[in-house]
Amino acid sequence: MTSKQLAGEYLAAHWDLVRGISTTLHADPEPAWQEFRAHRMLTAVLAEHGFGVDTRAGDLQTAFHARYGTGPLHVAFIAEYDALPGLGHACGHNLIAASSIGAALMVQHADRGQALTVHVIGTPAEEGGGGKIHLLDAGEFDGLDAALMMHPGPVDAPRAEPMAVAHWRISYRGVAAHAGAYPHLGVNAADAFTVAQVAIGLLRQQLPPTTRVHGVVTEAGTAPNAIPDTATGRWYVRARTLADLTGIEGRIRNCFAAGALGTGCELDIELESAPYAEFRTDEELLDLFIANAAAVGRDMTAEPAEGAAAMRTASTDMGNVSQVVRAIHPYLGIGSLPAVNHQREFADAAVGPSAEAALRDGATALAWTALDLVNR
């Protein structure tokens, strides 16, 4: 029996375990940096199957780095498991974690020649917190020959083309006052956001078409008859590359500065994480993954309908990993259309038959790609 057959045999025999990881995470979503229950479950599964597990990788409470084997080829499967506040697993990270752990267990069982050291790196806070960047800086990706993961989307899209992104927390501080009796004594922090958003809206005409600027005001007062003295928000600025991002960040900062200048407020811009980089796909790994997906009946080469595969341009801190380690980040469709990522309906679609098919195909193609590397 070949190593790929052994891996497939293992998944068939342990399918309930792999599927259960996905459904358990889906039923109990935890946002970035708060993935404590997910962390306990995933590290327990890996420890029970013989992996040595560092449960505080990079000195992060909800990160982990599991290892098995002593082979010269070091391949890591990347697990994400944070959810979106208020939306649950509307990006399908439950499937990412389950597919990576499933693939790692398959390779552990099938690598009879002990050619591999199998890693599973648990990376918290992909949704804006940059967990992988912290782990990169801590050396958790040092010495790897490949970093593999899959991501669910509405349709298949093998080539990841994520944009670079900066994550900002915006704060304005003004002066509170009675809005009816003493408005002239107030300095309105909420108005500062209005000015800034108008400035950004007008600037968009002069920004490159690949640029994205978007955000939400998270707090701007508590009573209509009280001029708000504080207002806060979260904003993302995206561009094709980190170099492009650097070129436009100053212009967007000026828009927020305009809000402060026009209202008399004080402005603070805090970085929520280091910027996410654009993704660098390893062509050999991607070709292997596409071939392995085809072997289980998933044609990754068909071009989806226009706009249907836009998820492949969404930003990810896996882009930073791809700058230093050979990596792939293919998207596997879960049949969710018209629902797309970051919608409640997509969260609903992240469990069920179509999601399970993507999980099975993704885990298998990831595992087989790792096994193919043994003979390269």
N, C-alpha and C positions, 0 to 999 in steps of 0.2 A: 504494500500500500504506500502511495506517495505521501509526502509531507502535507500536501494540500488536501488529499483525501482524509488524512488523519485529523487535520484541522476541521474539515467539514463534519466529520464524524463526531468530533467533540462538541461542536455547536449544536448539532441535532440532539445529542444526549443531554445537553445542559441549557437548552433553549429557555426553559422556564426561569432559570437563574438570570440569564441575560435580559429577557423580556421583563422580568420582575424588577430589575434595576431601573429600567426606563419608567415603568408604571409607578413605582414607589416615589421616584423623584418628581414625576409629573403631579402626583396627588399631594405633594408637600413642598411647594415651591418656596425657595428662600432667595432674597435678593443679594446683590454683590456684597461681599465681605461678611455676610451673615449665614453662610452655607454650612452651619454646624452639623445639622442632622445628616445632610448629604455626605459631608466629610466623614462622619463616623461610619455610615453604612458602606461607603466605597472602600475605605481603608480596611474595614473588617473583612469584606469579601476577599480582597487581595491577600491579606494576612492569612486567612483561612485556606487559601490555595497556595501557600508556600512562598509568597513574595516577602522580601524584606521591605518594610515600609517605614519611611521617615514621615511621621505624621505632622510635622511642622516644617515643611520644606521652605527654605528661604526665610525662616523665622516668621512665617505667616500662619495664623491660626487655622485657616481653612484651606491651606495648600498641602499637598503631599507628593512624595516621590517614592514610587515602589520599584523594586528591581528583582529580577530573577535571572539566574544563569551567570556564566562566566565566559561566554564566547567573545571573540574579538570584535564582532560586529554589533554595534550598539544602536538599537532602534527603539524609539519612544512613540507611544500612543498617547495622544493629548486628550485629556478629559476636561470638559467644561460642564458646570452644573449650577451656575447662578441663573436666577429667574428675573423677570422684569417686574418692578413694583406695580401692583395693581393689575397686571396682565398674566401673571403666572409664567408658564413655559411657552410663551408666545414666540420664542425663537428656537424652541426645540432642543435646548441644551440637555434635556433628559435623554434624548437619543444620542447625542454626542458622547456623553459619559458611558452609556451602556454599550455603544459600538466599540469604543476604545478599550474598555475593560474586557468585553467579549473577545475582541481581536487578540489582546494580550494573552488571555487564557488559552485561546486556540493555538497561538504560536508556542506558548509554553509546553503544550501537550505534543505538538507536532515536530518540534526541533529536536529530533532524536540524536542528531549529530553534535548537539551542543555548540553550534556555530554562533549563536546569538546571545547577547545579554538583552533581555526585554525590560523596557522601562515603561511605566505608566506615570505620567506627570499630571497631577490634579491641579488645575489652574483656576483659582477663584476670580470673580470680578471681571469677567470679559466685557460685561455691559457697562463700560465707562471707567472702570477702576484700574485697568492695566495690570492685572495680576501676573500675566506672563512677563511683563517688563520687569517687575520686581524680581521674579524668579531668574530671568536672564542676568540681571545685575548680581544676583546671589550665586551665580555659577551653576544653577541647576541644569542648564542645557549644554554645559561644557562636555566635550568628548563624544557627542552624539553623531552618528553617521546619517540619521534620518529622523524626522519628526512627522508623524502621520496623524491625520484626523479627517473625519467627514462632518458635514454640516447639513441639516435638513433645510429644504427650501420648497417652494411650490412645485418646481419642476427640476429635472436633472440639469446641472451646469458644471461640467468637470473642472473648468479652469477658473480659479479664483482670481478676481481682479480688484481687490479691495482698495479703497482710497486711503490716503493718510488723513488723520483727524486729530484735532486738538479739542480737549474737553475743558470747559471753563465754568467756574462758579462765579456769578456776577452779584455784587452787593452794592446797593446804594444806601447812603445814610443822609437823612434830612432832619427836619424839625417838626415835631407833632404840634397840632393846634386844633381848636374847634373849627370845623369846616364852615359853620354858619356864622358864628359870632366873631371869630378872630382869624379868618383865613389869611390875612395879610401877615400874620406872625409865623405861618407855616412854611416849610420847605418840603415839597411833595416828592417823596422817593418813588412813588408809583409813576408819576409823570416822567421821571427820568427814563424809565423803561419805554414809555410811549415815544419819546423823542428818539431814543436809540433804535427802536424797531422801525420807525419811519426812515431814519437815516440808512439803516441796513437795506430796507426795501428799495430805496432809491439807488443805492450803490450796486444792487444786483445787476442793473443794466450794463455796468462796466466791468463786471467780474467774468472770468473765463467760464465757459459753459459747463466745465467739469467741477466747478466749485459748488459747495453746498453750505449754507449757513442757516441753522435752525435751532430753536430752543423753546423753553417754557419759563414763565414766571411762576415760581413756586410759592411766593408769599409777597403780598403787597397791601398790607393793612388789614384791619379786622372789623372796622365799623365805618359806614358811609359818612357819618358826621364827624369823623376824626381824620385829619390829614395824616397819611402814613409817614412815619419817620424812617422806616426801613422797608426795603424791598429786595428780594433775592430771586435769582433765576439760575438756570443751567443752560449753557449754550454750547453747540458743537460747530466747529468750522472744519470743513473737509476740502481736500484738494487732491489732484491726481498723484502727487508725490510729496514727500517731506520738503523737498526743495521748493515746490510750488506753494506749499502751505506756508512756509516761512515768508514767502513773498507777499501773501495777502493778509496775514494775521494783523499786521500793523494797521491796515485800512479798517478792519473790523473793530479793532480796539479804539480807533478814532471815533467810530460811531457810538460806542458806549461812553467815550469821553465827552462826546457832544451832549449826551443826556445829562451828564453831571454839570457841564458848563451851562447848559440852557436853563437848568432848574436851581443851580446853586448847591447841589448835593455833592457829597464825597463818594468816590468810586473805588471799589476794590475788585480786582480780577484775580482769582485764585485758580491755579491749575489743579484739576482733579487727578491727573496722572500725567506721565510723560506722553508726548504725542505718539499715536499709533502710526506705524510706517505702512507704506504700500506693500503689497505681497509680491514675492519673487518665487514663482513656481519652478520646481525642478522638473524638467521635461521628461527625463528618464523615469522618475517615479510616477509621474502622471500617466505616461504611456502604459506602464505596468498596471496601474490601478484601472485604467479604462479597459484594458484587455481582461483583467480579472473580473471586472463588473460584467463584461460581455459574457464571460464564461458561466455566470450564474443567471444570465438572461436579461441583464439590464444594459440597454444600448445607450451609452453615454455620448455617442457621436452625433445623434440627431439634433439639429438646431431647433430649439423651442420657438414658439411664437414670439413675435416682436414684443419686447418688454417683459415677457414672462420670466426671464432669467436675470432680471435686474438685481436680484439679491447677491449675485456674485461680485457686485461692486461695493457692497456694504463693508464698512471698516471693521477691522479686528486686530487685537494685539498679537495674533498669530503672524501678522505681517512683520513685526519686529523679530520674531523667531526666524522667519524665512530669510532674513537678511544675513543670518550667521549659521544656519543649519539647513541642509537640504530638506525641503518640506513640500507637502501638498495639502490642499484644503478644498476638496471637491464638494459640490452641493448635490444631495440626493433628494429627488422629488418625493413628497408624501401625498401627492394627489389632492392638494388642498384648495386649488383654484375654485372660485375667485379669491379666496382668502390667501393672504401673503403674510410674511413674517411681521411680528409686532402688532398683530391683530388678535383679538380674543378668539376669533374663529380658527386662526392658525394654531393657537394653543389647544383648542378642541381636537384639531386634526393630528396633533402630535402623539396621540395614542390611537389604537385601533388597527385594523388590518393593513391599510396602506402604510402607516407609520412603521408597523412591524416588518413589512416587506423591505422598507428602506433600512431598517435596523439590521435585518438579517443580511441583506446584500452588502451594506456598508461594512459590517464587521468582517464578513468573509473576504471582501476585496481588500480591505486593509491588512488582514492577516496574510493573505496570499501574496500581497505586494512585499511584505516583510520577508516572507519565505523565498520569494524570487531573488531577493538581494543576496542570499547566501551563495548563489551560483554565479554572481556577477564578478 
